[in-house]
Amino acid sequence: MEVVLSAVLLLIGLVMLCFGGNWLVSGGVTIAKKFRISNFVIGMTIVAYGTSTPELAASLAAAGDHGAIILGNIVGSNIANVGMVIGVAAILVPLAVHKSVLRKEIPIMLGVSALLVLLSIDGDISQYDGILLLIGLGIFVVYTFRSALKQREKNKDDTNPGQNNVYLKSIGLIGIGIILLYIGAILTVDNAVVIATEFGLSEKIIGLTVIAIGTSLPELITSIIAIRKGHSDIGIGNIIGSNIYNILMIMGVGASLGGVLITADVYVDYAIMIIFSLSLLIGLKTQIINRTVGVILAAGYGLYLITTFLK
């Protein structure tokens, strides 16, 4: 009976994720136009922060006694964001990627991933390491803020005056969208864990797969909605921003609260995370992530899930 109830609550959570993602994108696009900021920057900031709230909630809940869930959630979510989200999105519609993103933001994402590996070498990500990651988050926030100001200056002639009620409506949509994503993800993750536990899965596997997929659903839903509305740059920005925030903000907060122990087998998952991230540079010349790449990413992620469950 408990499994049936969990399945129903999981479906309710998924519905909330769909509505939340739709409203978050709608509000974010309007804000971008009003303040003359590119959709990519909005995707990498407001939308990425919003869709990362489930990972943050899951990690805060697991802080201290369940470090394996935090680590599995972050690494698994970053792999899912590229393999599942970018893969599925590229299968639906080839994704255009600006050259500046390939040269700046994706290398930042790779650099942050490398930093996580380096901090893990001594066997744990300590509270001091967590503080270091949060300092990195502050630096990245300043970088994105300056990028937004440059975009605003570049588009200063493209004024798009609007009424205050439009502005308030957009803020409201973003706020409601984030709340729905947060509650929907909690319902999805908590009940998925109940179902997974019934099948005897370990904490690490639950973190890498069930929770990672559950907390990546906002990115998946939001990115697909953005692409369907013709805003693929929001989808790309959302994934890059989310992967950076997952490490700097979520691991930073989780480690600062109690530290996270590292086991030797996680380095395989680290390597897979970095390989998936590197795959985004395939489109460096064409500036397109085409359907073939999308199929490879999605298939690779499916294979990763199968091998993880069989460990």
C-alpha positions as CSV (number, residue, x, y, z in Angstrom):
1,M,0.0,0.0,0.0
2,E,2.9,2.4,0.9
3,V,4.5,1.8,-2.6
4,V,1.1,2.6,-4.3
5,L,0.7,5.8,-2.3
6,S,4.3,6.7,-3.1
7,A,3.7,6.1,-6.8
8,V,0.7,8.4,-6.8
9,L,2.6,11.2,-4.9
10,L,5.5,10.8,-7.4
11,L,3.1,11.4,-10.3
12,I,1.7,14.5,-8.5
13,G,5.3,15.7,-8.1
14,L,6.0,15.2,-11.8
15,V,2.9,17.3,-12.7
16,M,4.1,20.1,-10.4
17,L,7.5,20.0,-12.1
18,C,5.8,20.5,-15.5
19,F,3.8,23.5,-14.4
20,G,6.7,25.0,-12.4
21,G,9.1,24.6,-15.4
22,N,6.7,26.3,-17.8
23,W,6.1,29.3,-15.5
24,L,9.8,29.7,-14.7
25,V,10.7,29.9,-18.4
26,S,7.8,32.3,-19.2
27,G,8.8,34.6,-16.4
28,G,12.5,34.4,-17.2
29,V,12.1,35.2,-20.9
30,T,10.0,38.3,-20.0
31,I,12.6,39.5,-17.5
32,A,15.3,39.0,-20.1
33,K,13.5,41.2,-22.7
34,K,12.6,43.9,-20.1
35,F,16.1,44.3,-18.9
36,R,17.8,43.6,-22.2
37,I,19.7,40.6,-20.9
38,S,20.3,37.6,-23.2
39,N,18.2,34.5,-22.7
40,F,21.4,32.5,-22.1
41,V,22.4,34.6,-19.1
42,I,18.8,34.3,-17.7
43,G,19.1,30.5,-18.2
44,M,22.4,30.4,-16.4
45,T,21.2,32.5,-13.5
46,I,17.5,32.7,-12.6
47,V,16.4,29.5,-14.4
48,A,19.5,27.5,-13.3
49,Y,19.1,28.6,-9.6
50,G,15.5,27.7,-9.8
51,T,16.0,24.3,-11.2
52,S,18.9,23.6,-8.8
53,T,16.7,24.1,-5.7
54,P,15.7,20.4,-5.6
55,E,19.4,19.3,-5.5
56,L,19.9,21.9,-2.7
57,A,16.9,20.6,-0.7
58,A,17.9,17.0,-1.1
59,S,21.5,17.7,-0.1
60,L,20.5,19.8,3.0
61,A,18.2,16.9,4.0
62,A,21.1,14.5,3.7
63,A,23.8,16.7,5.2
64,G,25.8,15.1,8.0
65,D,24.8,11.4,8.2
66,H,24.2,10.8,4.5
67,G,27.2,12.3,2.7
68,A,27.0,9.5,0.1
69,I,23.6,10.7,-1.0
70,I,24.9,14.3,-1.4
71,L,27.9,13.2,-3.4
72,G,25.9,10.8,-5.5
73,N,23.2,13.4,-6.1
74,I,25.6,16.0,-7.3
75,V,27.7,13.8,-9.6
76,G,24.7,11.9,-10.8
77,S,22.7,15.1,-11.5
78,N,25.6,16.6,-13.5
79,I,25.8,13.4,-15.6
80,A,22.0,13.3,-16.0
81,N,21.9,17.0,-17.0
82,V,24.2,16.4,-20.0
83,G,23.3,12.8,-20.9
84,M,19.6,12.8,-20.2
85,V,18.6,16.5,-20.6
86,I,20.9,17.7,-23.3
87,G,20.7,14.3,-25.0
88,V,16.9,14.2,-25.1
89,A,16.6,17.9,-26.0
90,A,19.1,17.6,-28.9
91,I,17.1,14.6,-30.2
92,L,14.0,16.8,-30.3
93,V,15.7,19.8,-31.8
94,P,19.4,20.4,-32.8
95,L,20.7,22.9,-30.2
96,A,22.6,26.0,-31.4
97,V,25.5,26.9,-29.0
98,H,27.2,30.3,-29.2
99,K,31.0,30.2,-29.7
100,S,31.5,32.3,-26.6
101,V,29.7,29.7,-24.5
102,L,32.0,27.0,-25.9
103,R,35.0,29.1,-25.1
104,K,34.0,30.4,-21.7
105,E,31.1,28.9,-19.8
106,I,31.7,25.2,-20.7
107,P,35.5,25.4,-19.8
108,I,34.3,27.0,-16.5
109,M,32.0,24.0,-15.9
110,L,34.9,21.7,-16.7
111,G,37.2,23.6,-14.3
112,V,34.8,23.4,-11.5
113,S,34.4,19.6,-12.1
114,A,38.2,19.3,-11.9
115,L,38.3,21.3,-8.7
116,L,35.8,18.8,-7.1
117,V,38.2,15.9,-8.1
118,L,41.2,17.7,-6.6
119,L,39.4,18.4,-3.4
120,S,38.5,14.7,-3.1
121,I,42.1,13.4,-3.4
122,D,42.7,13.4,0.4
123,G,39.6,11.2,1.0
124,D,37.0,13.7,2.0
125,I,35.5,17.1,1.1
126,S,36.0,18.9,4.4
127,Q,34.2,21.8,5.8
128,Y,37.1,24.0,4.8
129,D,36.7,22.6,1.2
130,G,33.1,23.5,1.4
131,I,33.9,27.1,2.3
132,L,36.4,27.2,-0.6
133,L,33.6,26.0,-3.0
134,L,31.3,28.7,-1.6
135,I,34.0,31.4,-2.3
136,G,34.1,30.0,-5.8
137,L,30.4,30.4,-6.1
138,G,30.7,34.1,-5.1
139,I,33.3,34.6,-7.8
140,F,31.1,32.9,-10.4
141,V,28.1,35.1,-9.4
142,V,30.2,38.2,-9.9
143,Y,31.2,36.9,-13.3
144,T,27.6,36.2,-14.4
145,F,26.5,39.6,-13.0
146,R,29.2,41.3,-15.1
147,S,28.2,39.3,-18.2
148,A,24.6,40.5,-17.6
149,L,25.7,44.1,-17.4
150,K,27.7,43.8,-20.7
151,Q,24.7,42.3,-22.4
152,R,22.5,45.1,-21.1
153,E,25.0,47.7,-22.4
154,K,25.3,46.0,-25.8
155,N,21.5,46.0,-26.2
156,K,21.0,49.5,-24.8
157,D,19.3,50.6,-28.0
158,D,16.9,47.7,-28.0
159,T,14.7,49.2,-25.3
160,N,11.6,47.3,-24.5
161,P,9.6,49.5,-22.0
162,G,6.9,47.6,-20.2
163,Q,4.3,48.3,-17.6
164,N,5.0,47.5,-13.9
165,N,2.3,45.0,-13.8
166,V,4.1,43.0,-16.5
167,Y,7.2,43.1,-14.4
168,L,5.4,42.0,-11.3
169,K,3.6,39.2,-13.2
170,S,7.0,37.9,-14.4
171,I,8.5,37.9,-10.9
172,G,5.3,36.2,-9.7
173,L,5.6,33.5,-12.4
174,I,9.3,32.9,-11.5
175,G,8.5,32.7,-7.8
176,I,5.6,30.3,-8.3
177,G,7.6,28.3,-10.8
178,I,10.5,27.8,-8.3
179,I,8.1,26.9,-5.5
180,L,6.3,24.3,-7.7
181,L,9.7,22.9,-8.8
182,Y,10.8,22.7,-5.2
183,I,7.7,21.0,-3.9
184,G,7.4,18.8,-7.0
185,A,11.0,17.6,-6.7
186,I,10.7,16.8,-3.0
187,L,7.5,14.7,-3.7
188,T,9.3,13.0,-6.6
189,V,12.5,12.3,-4.8
190,D,11.1,11.3,-1.5
191,N,8.7,8.9,-3.0
192,A,11.2,7.6,-5.6
193,V,13.5,6.8,-2.6
194,V,10.7,4.9,-0.9
195,I,10.1,2.8,-4.0
196,A,13.8,2.3,-4.6
197,T,14.4,1.2,-1.0
198,E,11.7,-1.4,-1.4
199,F,14.0,-2.9,-4.1
200,G,17.0,-2.9,-1.8
201,L,19.2,-0.2,-3.5
202,S,22.1,1.3,-1.6
203,E,22.4,5.0,-0.6
204,K,25.1,5.7,-3.1
205,I,23.1,4.1,-6.0
206,I,20.0,5.9,-4.9
207,G,21.9,9.2,-5.0
208,L,23.5,8.5,-8.3
209,T,20.4,7.3,-10.0
210,V,17.0,7.8,-8.4
211,I,17.6,11.1,-6.6
212,A,19.9,12.4,-9.4
213,I,17.2,11.7,-12.0
214,G,14.5,13.1,-9.8
215,T,16.3,16.3,-9.0
216,S,17.3,16.7,-12.7
217,L,13.7,16.5,-13.9
218,P,13.3,20.3,-13.4
219,E,16.2,20.9,-15.8
220,L,14.7,18.4,-18.2
221,I,11.2,19.8,-18.1
222,T,12.4,23.4,-18.1
223,S,14.8,22.8,-21.0
224,I,12.3,21.0,-23.2
225,I,9.7,23.7,-22.5
226,A,12.2,26.4,-23.4
227,I,13.2,24.6,-26.6
228,R,9.6,24.1,-27.6
229,K,9.1,27.9,-27.2
230,G,12.1,28.6,-29.4
231,H,14.5,29.5,-26.6
232,S,17.2,26.8,-26.8
233,D,19.8,29.2,-25.3
234,I,17.8,29.1,-22.1
235,G,18.0,25.3,-22.1
236,I,21.8,25.3,-22.7
237,G,22.4,28.1,-20.1
238,N,20.2,26.2,-17.6
239,I,22.3,23.0,-17.8
240,I,25.7,24.8,-17.7
241,G,24.6,27.0,-14.8
242,S,23.0,24.1,-12.9
243,N,26.1,21.9,-13.2
244,I,28.3,24.7,-11.9
245,Y,25.9,25.5,-9.0
246,N,25.6,21.8,-8.1
247,I,29.3,21.7,-7.3
248,L,30.0,25.2,-6.0
249,M,26.7,25.9,-4.2
250,I,25.2,22.5,-3.3
251,M,28.4,20.6,-2.5
252,G,29.7,23.8,-0.9
253,V,26.7,24.0,1.5
254,G,26.6,20.3,2.1
255,A,30.3,20.0,2.9
256,S,30.3,23.1,5.1
257,L,27.6,21.6,7.2
258,G,29.4,18.4,8.0
259,G,32.0,17.3,5.4
260,V,31.6,14.5,2.8
261,L,33.6,11.3,2.8
262,I,35.0,10.1,-0.5
263,T,35.2,6.4,-1.5
264,A,37.6,5.2,-4.2
265,D,34.9,4.0,-6.6
266,V,33.5,7.5,-7.0
267,Y,36.4,8.4,-9.3
268,V,34.9,6.3,-12.0
269,D,31.7,8.5,-11.7
270,Y,33.9,11.6,-11.7
271,A,35.5,10.5,-14.9
272,I,32.1,9.8,-16.6
273,M,30.9,13.3,-15.4
274,I,33.9,15.0,-17.0
275,I,33.7,12.9,-20.2
276,F,30.0,13.9,-20.6
277,S,30.9,17.5,-20.0
278,L,33.7,17.3,-22.6
279,S,31.3,16.0,-25.2
280,L,29.6,19.4,-25.3
281,L,32.8,20.7,-27.0
282,I,32.1,18.5,-30.0
283,G,30.1,21.3,-31.5
284,L,33.0,23.8,-31.2
285,K,33.3,24.1,-35.0
286,T,29.7,23.8,-36.1
287,Q,28.3,25.4,-32.9
288,I,25.5,22.8,-33.1
289,I,24.7,19.9,-30.8
290,N,22.9,17.8,-33.4
291,R,20.5,14.8,-33.1
292,T,23.4,12.3,-33.6
293,V,25.2,13.7,-30.6
294,G,21.9,13.7,-28.7
295,V,21.3,10.0,-29.4
296,I,24.9,9.2,-28.3
297,L,24.5,11.2,-25.1
298,A,21.1,9.7,-24.2
299,A,22.3,6.1,-25.1
300,G,25.5,6.7,-23.1
301,Y,23.5,7.8,-20.1
302,G,21.2,4.8,-20.4
303,L,24.3,2.5,-20.4
304,Y,25.7,4.4,-17.4
305,L,22.4,3.7,-15.5
306,I,22.5,0.0,-16.4
307,T,26.1,-0.4,-15.3
308,T,25.5,1.5,-12.1
309,F,22.5,-0.7,-11.1
310,L,24.6,-3.8,-11.9
311,K,27.5,-2.8,-9.7
